[in-house]
Amino acid sequence: MLLEVKDLHVSAGETPILKGVNLEVKAGEVHAIMGPNGSGKSTFAKVLAGHPAYEVTSGTISYDGEDLVELEPDERSREGVFLAFQYPVEIPGVSNSQFMRQAYNERRKAQGKEELDPLQFDDLIREKVKLVDMDPEFLNRSVNVDFSGGEKKRNEILQMAVLEPKLAILDETDSGLDIDALRVVSNGINTLAGDDNAVVMVTHYQRILDYVQPDYVHIMTDGKIVRSGDKQLAIDLEEQGYEKLAAQQGVA
Amino acid sequence: MSSNIENFLDRPYEAGFHSDVEMETFAPGLDEETIRKISAKKNEPDFLLQFRLKAYEHWKTMTEPDWVNAEYEKPNFDEIIYYSEPKKKPKKDSLDEVDPAILEVYEKLGIPLHEQKMLQNVAVDAVFDSVSVATTFKKKLKEAGVIFCSVNEAVEEYPELVERYLGSVVPYTDNFYAALNSAVFSDGSFVYVPKGVTCPMELSTYFRINTQDTGQFERTLIICEDDAYVSYLEGCTAPQFDTNQLHAAVVELVALENAEIKYSTVQNWYAGDEEGKGGIYNFVTKRGVCEGDNSKISWSQVETGSAVTWKYPSCILKGDNSVGEFYSVALTNHHQQADTGTKMVHIGKNTKSTIISKGISAGVSQNSYRGLVKMTPSAEGARNYSECDSMLIGDRCGAHTFPYIDVRNPTAQVEHEASTSRIGEEQLFYFLQRGIDEEDAISMIISGFCKDVFHELPMEFAVEAQALLGIKLEGSVG
């Protein structure tokens, strides 16, 4: 089991947000977590990455046999956990390639491998850029500064492709994308998804599931996963809406 | 998380040691007698003594300014030592004659005056308390026709140049501290680059205040004749004392036709302790005049030290098409206060100026940018671009911007941009999520923020500046 979440309770300050989440993800699987606004699905994504605004009050998260909660956010990253941000952060004056090289080399260091110098890394990243159909010019620009919404999302996928995570968590990476960008982003996800790693997609819409085939679909409402199923569940959801499906809780 | 950022910024002041070098020191306090003594000590020609005395008379009529955006205890001018020099000081032709204890001080500061600098092709002048102790590389420079020596030496050997230019950019009537400096200045650096000569190496001065209660009043004078070029670097440190020390320097630059002067400063005077006790008052007047057509003066500064910094390196753009530049990074932490910026005075036609100012405030410090852009009626077609960015670390510090814009020519263009940002939790989390630890993250954020300024520094200084801000260069070359 790559990821095993048991009865996870999480609060932001005094407010409980996750109220007993259970989830099992094996290597080679693609999971989609869907749910209405405020259901806690984005919080869940950030908690897996160790966002400091949230506190795990009870329950466990085991990742590759390790207690994930005990690891610092940067350690989680170096262990192969990747979060594609819903709102990627701007970093003025730090070039995209410099940022990615630093991230890449931190991982190499943690694995006891040799770091890449700027020239070696440039070769590597120019290959990756093709995957997300990005102008290489973006590599010299400051991270996310003056990027459009779609460019920021592509940039997240590019980083994912560079870091080759074991567990990729995508927080509404599909929202706000036009159909071309959606196709590019999906292509990036499909290229990464292999037998050795897993993808957890948090999404609001069924739309991306036309491009990325999930093995499992989960519906989250009010801080819990209330239904799990295969792709059909997403299609039902599209037709019937969250309220109706959530009301049938436990049936499937 | 912000307390971690503060810890990171909290590294001890490494230049804070005090060395026992035997000094000859005047009694504290200032009167005409002290000035005559300073002048006599240096065998100065009469014009210089008269310059000092006039400045002193004028200073007495002035009142100390108090418009700075900082609060501090005013210096007591009767308690300051106005002259202090290392003992046993016959003139030094070579480093071998310099007191080894002083050389050791500079070595500790990472400023080897010996072989290393030779390899690096940087000529160094070192000013210890008030007196210049060593100028390396004099011969090689002389062959190129460049004069680089202490002001005292220049007074002796090139009195006509000193008489002609001293006070020509910053007259003793300019301001309170410039008047005081003119009366009591003890030494400093002098650079003269003759017509058509590109100075073959970077020139560099390190200033060190060593004696407690000493004021440091040095004077720097740089003259670049037609078609000449020089790049000059200045570094400053001081030991840790719990009393405040005054540093009131005057720097004058003169660029003639097609000449270019690049002046870079890394200022790391002692900033006081975490409670704000002690530290240097850095009240300095720096000004350059682009006298000739197509001339250029560029100031870059990295200000990380001093309890109070109060200075505005400025350009008077007289020659047509002349260019003025100001690139500044000012970092304040704990109780430090900085009120710094520039003045760009456009007089000639099609003159251009650029101002890039980056202020970083942490702790309970206050960081102000204050700048004047003045387009006089004759400044046909003149242009200015200003960008003032502030970064806040934590929520107890302050950033302030005071831009003054005065345009008297309708064809002149002035642009001003300003921004304020904060190193936030979300930004740090983004780095962490990519596997970059917090220390490296802060380094990268700050270095990215200052990038436009670091670009302007000579390579050697850029490295030092980044190190000073706790920044590893690693990873930024990509």
Interface residues (C-beta under 8 A of the other chain):
Chain A: A49 G50 H51 P52 A53 E72 P73 D74 R76 S77 R78 F82 L83 F85 P88 V89 I91 P92 G93 V94 S95 S97 Q98 F99 M100 R101 Q102 A103 N105 E106 R107 A110 P118 F121 D122 S142 Q159 L163
Chain B: M1 S421 E425 E426 Q427 F429 Y430 F431 L432 Q433 R434 G435 I436 D437 E438 D440 M444 I445 S447 G448 F449 C450 K451 D452 G475 S476 V477 G478
